[in-house]
Amino acid sequence: MTTERYAALLRGINVGGKKKVPMAQLCSVVEGLGCTDVRTYLQSGNVTFAADGGDETSLARDVAAAVNGEFGFAVDIVVRDHAYLRGVMEACPFPAAELQGRQLHVTYFSEPVSAERFAGLDPAAYAPEEFRLGDRALYLYAPDGLGTSRLGARLSRPALNKGLIATSRNWNTVVELVELTSGV
């Protein structure tokens, strides 16, 4: 069996005092699943680890069940391997090197999404903000940051993400997750 490196992206923890998940405890939970080299990044639900076998979907399900068992609440989780995370970073349609990390975000989806899902959005209404779709990902350019982004708020509405797990990370986190899952 080949050991792969993954990142589990937990959605909506440690926000506004709700769904509190201490990172050290999260590491212990993931280690309890037999994963190794477990590390967290920030307090917003990023945990990287090495695992033998399994696939992203089953790993997400296992981590979610373990988190629910430990903390007593459900958390949506997307798990992606290093190759995928690196591919998303490299495929960025915006000039990431020229932007601040707070200006560029990636939303990771649990399933592929099509342009039809977003057909009702008029891009001109949100300019200069823009978004582009990628492989189970959405890239958002928000020049003033996500906190004031009208397009970001619209894209996060449940109707657009129905049937999906969707969780966003700023570009600094995207880059760090690639590094943390590189195995170096």
Disulfide bonds with the S-S distance in Angstrom:
none
